[in-house]
Amino acid sequence: MSTASIPLPNWITYGLLPVINLLLAFLISGLVVWIIGENPWDALVLMLQGALGRGEGIGFTLYYATNFIFTGLSVAVAYHAGLFNIGSEGQAYIGGLGAALVALALDHYCPWYVTMPFAIMGAALFGAAWALIPAWLQAKRGSHVVITTIMFNFIGSALMVYLLVHVLIVPGKMAPETRMFLEGGQLPTLDWLMALFGLKLGPAPFNVSFLIALVMCFVVWVLIWRTKLGYEMRTLGISRSAASYAGISYVKIVMITMLISGGLAGMMALNVVMGSSQRLQVEFVGGAGFVGIAVSLMGRSHPVGIVIAAILFGILYQGGAELSFDMPNITRDMIVVIQGLVILFAGALEFMFRPALVRLYQKLS
């Protein structure tokens, strides 16, 4: 019997196996660091200290993690229905437009807690709208969603540049960005939350969108595993023919799934547009949509796993920035290499050690 068909306990599949892959990724990363002439252990200590050693570093780590939670959930929802949404980057970009338009319209008149629900809806609706055409092409015309969502990333980027340069730009300024939002259009920081643990947030832009991301994790868990729609999505993801035999509409599920996925990606913009920048800028997503693919794969498309994987990548981002400053030989490009190794072993090669673990588990049991 093939080892792929032999079930393993969840603590091995979702716990031990990802840890082994992650350790191997860091082991090879340490070898690369040693080759360029730096001490791998010192580099690891500096990275962890920069990301988790003080309140400011933790704030930046959780700020980055918030982006990755939203985009990871976006990819995971589509994945459960058998769809591979590569367009979270563009959907988050367009979602930023929705959030910014709400902030620009209401920040003169409303406090942030009134503006925020409308901004959430605006970001989600604009992100979902950007996923609508790829969803329709997949459901009705058979166009592969991977290709269409990739292309829509580029279209969305061009559209946003045009709007920021010719429509939303502040008159008389050269920077392609909107005006700064007033206090009613800004999400407050979570310095009070850090203070509960005796930490100071400092200049880190860790804000209430992190709490929104956690709420959406719970909502996605309920959707996928506790609702009829989630059951239909998972059935379609396992077997399209079985779903059709059960009377599940392929067109309906693909459309709804992609709209939810796009909406989650669009909500990522809240963290940057209203949380840290307080304005809409060019290329504010910064690759978070693509990192969300790795986060979803590492987290096994489960909200709990996605949160853990997002924090890991937040550590790599923030700790990597500190590391490149303290160890000049380890450039920002080297940090990207380390991130790539983590993605390689925890994503593309996630089941490399599974046959060995199956054999070991059978012997021990």
C-alpha positions as a printed Julia matrix, in Angstrom:
365×3 Matrix{Float64}:
   0.0    0.0     0.0
   1.25   3.48   -0.85
   2.25   5.56    2.17
   0.19   8.42    0.75
  -3.02   6.48    1.5
  -2.1    5.61    5.08
  -3.67   8.02    7.6
  -1.58   9.62   10.32
  -2.74  11.28   13.54
  -3.41  15.0    13.29
  -0.59  15.77   15.72
   1.84  14.33   13.17
   0.24  15.76   10.03
  -0.42  19.23   11.39
   2.22  19.43   14.1
   5.32  17.27   13.77
   5.61  17.29    9.97
   5.55  21.12    9.59
   8.05  21.45   12.46
  10.47  19.03   10.77
  10.17  20.91    7.47
  10.71  24.23    9.23
  13.78  22.97   11.1
  15.31  21.69    7.87
  14.67  25.06    6.2
  16.44  26.88    9.02
  19.27  24.33    9.02
  19.99  24.97    5.34
  19.57  28.71    5.9
  22.16  28.47    8.67
  24.51  26.7     6.27
  24.11  29.54    3.78
  24.82  32.09    6.51
  27.94  30.14    7.54
  29.17  30.03    3.92
  29.07  33.82    3.64
  31.19  34.1     6.78
  28.7   34.78    9.59
  27.84  32.76   12.67
  24.43  31.06   12.12
  23.64  30.94   15.85
  24.39  34.63   16.31
  22.25  35.41   13.27
  19.35  33.42   14.69
  19.64  35.14   18.08
  19.72  38.58   16.44
  16.71  37.75   14.3
  14.65  36.56   17.27
  15.71  39.5    19.41
  14.78  41.94   16.65
  11.37  40.34   16.17
  10.43  39.31   19.72
  12.96  40.9    22.06
  11.07  44.1    22.86
   7.63  45.64   22.49
   8.43  47.58   19.33
   9.75  44.49   17.54
   6.72  42.43   18.6
   4.47  45.22   17.34
   6.09  45.22   13.91
   6.02  41.39   13.82
   2.28  41.3    14.53
   1.7   44.17   12.09
   3.24  42.13    9.26
   1.46  39.0    10.48
  -1.9   40.8    10.19
  -1.39  41.26    6.44
  -0.48  37.61    6.03
  -3.47  36.38    8.06
  -5.91  38.12    5.71
  -4.21  36.95    2.52
  -3.63  33.46    3.94
  -7.34  33.15    4.74
  -8.13  34.36    1.23
  -6.04  31.61   -0.36
  -7.31  28.98    2.09
 -11.0   29.6     1.41
 -10.47  29.19   -2.33
  -8.27  26.13   -1.77
 -11.0   24.3     0.15
 -13.2   24.56   -2.94
 -10.45  23.25   -5.21
  -9.52  26.72   -6.49
  -6.06  28.3    -6.39
  -6.51  32.05   -6.03
  -3.23  33.73   -7.04
  -4.92  37.11   -7.19
  -4.91  38.09   -3.51
  -2.25  40.71   -4.3
  -4.47  42.54   -6.78
  -7.63  42.02   -4.72
  -5.92  43.55   -1.67
  -4.77  46.46   -3.83
  -8.29  47.19   -5.07
  -9.62  46.61   -1.57
  -7.41  49.48   -0.46
  -9.29  51.71   -2.88
 -12.58  50.78   -1.23
 -11.25  51.44    2.27
  -9.65  54.73    1.22
 -12.8   56.05   -0.45
 -14.76  55.38    2.75
 -12.11  57.05    4.9
 -11.93  60.09    2.61
 -15.71  60.46    2.68
 -16.3   59.99    6.43
 -13.18  61.11    8.27
 -14.47  64.71    8.52
 -17.72  63.67   10.16
 -17.33  60.37   12.04
 -15.04  58.91   14.7
 -12.93  55.93   13.7
 -15.25  53.36   15.26
 -18.07  54.56   13.01
 -15.88  54.75    9.92
 -14.33  51.31   10.52
 -17.38  49.1     9.77
 -18.01  50.94    6.52
 -14.32  50.71    5.62
 -14.4   46.96    6.26
 -17.39  46.61    3.95
 -15.79  48.86    1.34
 -12.51  46.92    1.34
 -14.3   43.57    1.23
 -16.7   44.62   -1.55
 -13.96  46.08   -3.74
 -11.74  43.01   -3.21
 -14.66  40.7    -4.0
 -15.51  42.73   -7.1
 -11.96  42.26   -8.38
 -12.37  38.5    -7.98
 -15.76  38.47   -9.73
 -14.6   38.35  -13.36
 -11.99  35.58  -12.8
 -14.66  33.65  -10.87
 -17.17  34.01  -13.73
 -14.57  33.02  -16.32
 -13.72  29.89  -14.29
 -17.31  28.94  -13.59
 -18.87  29.73  -16.97
 -16.07  29.59  -19.53
 -13.6   27.14  -18.02
 -10.76  29.69  -17.99
  -8.25  28.58  -15.37
  -8.5   30.75  -12.28
  -4.73  30.72  -11.75
  -4.12  32.44  -15.09
  -6.94  34.96  -14.8
  -6.14  35.99  -11.22
  -2.45  36.47  -12.08
  -3.4   38.71  -14.98
  -5.8   40.67  -12.81
  -2.93  41.45  -10.43
  -1.24  43.39  -13.22
  -4.47  45.01  -14.38
  -5.25  46.09  -10.82
  -1.79  47.55  -10.38
  -2.08  49.59  -13.59
  -5.57  50.77  -12.65
  -4.46  51.92   -9.21
  -1.47  53.81  -10.61
  -3.76  55.64  -13.02
  -6.24  56.55  -10.27
  -3.55  57.74   -7.87
  -1.73  59.77  -10.5
  -4.71  61.33  -12.29
  -7.73  61.18   -9.97
  -6.93  60.81   -6.28
  -3.64  62.7    -6.1
  -3.5   65.79   -3.91
  -3.46  68.86   -6.24
  -0.04  70.44   -6.39
   1.85  67.43   -5.06
   4.1   65.05   -6.95
   3.61  61.94   -4.78
   0.97  59.58   -6.25
  -1.11  59.22   -3.08
  -4.28  60.5    -1.48
  -4.34  63.09    1.26
  -3.72  61.98    4.82
  -6.86  60.75    6.53
  -8.09  62.71    9.49
  -8.41  61.0    12.87
 -11.84  59.68   11.94
 -10.27  57.66    9.12
  -7.38  56.19   11.1
  -7.37  52.88   12.95
  -5.9   53.31   16.46
  -2.88  51.33   17.59
  -3.08  48.53   20.14
  -0.67  50.1    22.61
  -3.11  49.27   25.42
  -2.9   45.6    24.51
   0.88  45.65   24.61
   0.75  47.5    27.93
  -1.18  44.57   29.43
   2.02  42.52   28.98
   4.27  45.29   30.25
   5.51  46.19   26.76
   5.75  49.5    24.94
   4.61  49.58   21.33
   6.74  52.56   20.32
   6.44  53.58   16.66
   5.2   50.15   15.51
   1.9   50.47   13.53
   0.25  47.49   15.27
  -3.45  48.4    15.14
  -7.0   47.1    15.6
  -6.99  45.41   12.19
  -5.14  42.58   13.97
  -8.27  41.97   16.05
 -10.38  42.11   12.88
  -8.09  39.46   11.35
  -8.59  37.18   14.37
 -12.35  37.63   14.12
 -12.2   36.68   10.45
 -10.24  33.55   11.37
 -13.14  32.47   13.56
 -15.66  33.39   10.85
 -13.77  31.34    8.26
 -13.59  28.36   10.64
 -17.36  28.51   11.16
 -17.94  28.92    7.43
 -15.78  26.0     6.3
 -16.53  23.44    9.01
 -19.89  24.42   10.5
 -22.12  25.51    7.61
 -23.83  23.89    4.65
 -21.99  26.22    2.27
 -18.65  25.16    3.75
 -19.59  21.51    3.33
 -20.47  22.13   -0.31
 -17.18  23.98   -0.84
 -15.15  21.13    0.66
 -17.11  18.56   -1.34
 -16.37  20.43   -4.56
 -12.72  20.68   -3.57
 -12.47  16.93   -3.05
 -14.37  15.84   -6.16
 -16.26  17.89   -8.71
 -18.08  14.82   -9.99
 -19.18  13.85   -6.45
 -20.4   17.39   -5.87
 -22.38  17.31   -9.11
 -23.87  13.92   -8.18
 -24.94  15.4    -4.82
 -26.72  18.27   -6.55
 -24.18  20.94   -5.66
 -24.04  23.72   -8.26
 -20.49  24.13   -9.53
 -21.13  27.64  -10.86
 -22.71  28.86   -7.62
 -19.99  27.51   -5.33
 -17.15  28.79   -7.51
 -18.68  32.26   -7.67
 -19.44  32.49   -3.94
 -16.07  31.06   -2.94
 -14.09  33.46   -5.08
 -16.12  36.43   -3.86
 -15.42  35.47   -0.24
 -11.76  34.9    -1.06
 -11.46  38.28   -2.77
 -13.25  40.0     0.08
 -10.82  38.59    2.64
  -7.87  39.71    0.55
  -9.39  43.18    0.2
  -9.68  43.52    3.98
  -5.89  43.22    4.25
  -5.74  46.85    3.06
  -7.23  48.07    6.35
  -3.97  47.31    8.14
  -1.82  49.43    5.83
  -4.11  52.07    4.35
  -5.94  53.05    7.55
  -3.58  51.6    10.12
  -0.01  52.53    9.27
   0.04  54.91    6.28
  -3.28  56.72    6.9
  -3.48  57.26    3.15
  -3.62  55.27   -0.08
  -0.24  54.87   -1.79
   1.22  53.03   -4.76
   2.14  49.38   -4.19
   1.17  49.38   -0.53
   0.47  45.63   -0.57
   4.18  44.88   -0.89
   3.89  41.22   -1.88
   1.64  40.2     1.03
  -0.75  38.53   -1.4
   1.93  36.13   -2.59
   3.22  35.48    0.94
  -0.37  34.53    1.79
  -0.03  31.52   -0.53
   2.89  30.21    1.51
   1.11  31.03    4.78
  -1.95  29.08    3.68
   0.13  26.08    2.6
   2.15  26.08    5.83
  -1.01  26.46    7.9
  -2.7   23.55    6.08
  -5.49  25.97    5.11
  -6.77  26.02    8.7
  -7.26  29.37   10.49
  -5.19  28.32   13.52
  -2.33  27.14   11.33
  -2.58  30.31    9.24
  -2.19  32.51   12.33
   0.9   30.57   13.41
   2.42  30.64    9.92
   1.63  34.37    9.56
   3.44  35.13   12.82
   6.41  33.07   11.61
   6.63  35.16    8.45
   6.17  38.29   10.53
   9.22  37.2    12.53
  11.16  36.65    9.3
  10.21  40.09    7.99
  10.88  42.07   11.14
  13.78  39.96   12.4
  15.3   39.94    8.93
  15.29  43.73    8.81
  17.08  43.88   12.17
  19.5   41.16   11.11
  20.5   42.89    7.88
  21.2   46.06    9.89
  23.38  44.35   12.54
  25.08  41.93   10.12
  25.76  43.84    6.87
  26.95  40.67    5.12
  23.42  39.31    5.44
  21.62  41.57    3.0
  17.89  41.93    2.47
  18.24  39.58   -0.49
  19.64  36.94    1.85
  16.53  37.28    4.01
  14.43  36.66    0.9
  16.49  33.48    0.33
  15.68  32.31    3.86
  12.0   33.04    3.3
  12.18  31.11    0.03
  13.7   28.1     1.79
  10.92  28.14    4.36
   8.34  28.26    1.57
  10.15  25.48   -0.32
  10.28  23.0     2.54
   7.07  23.92    4.32
   5.07  24.35    1.12
   6.32  22.68   -2.04
   8.07  19.82   -0.21
   5.64  19.6     2.7
   5.18  15.81    2.4
   8.82  14.93    1.7
   9.24  13.24    5.09
   5.78  11.71    5.25
   6.75   8.23    3.96
   9.49   7.96    6.59
   7.12   9.12    9.33
   4.49   6.6     8.18
   6.98   3.74    8.42
   8.25   4.91   11.81
   4.72   5.36   13.14
   3.72   1.86   11.96
   6.72   0.31   13.71
   6.08   2.16   16.96
   2.35   1.45   16.97
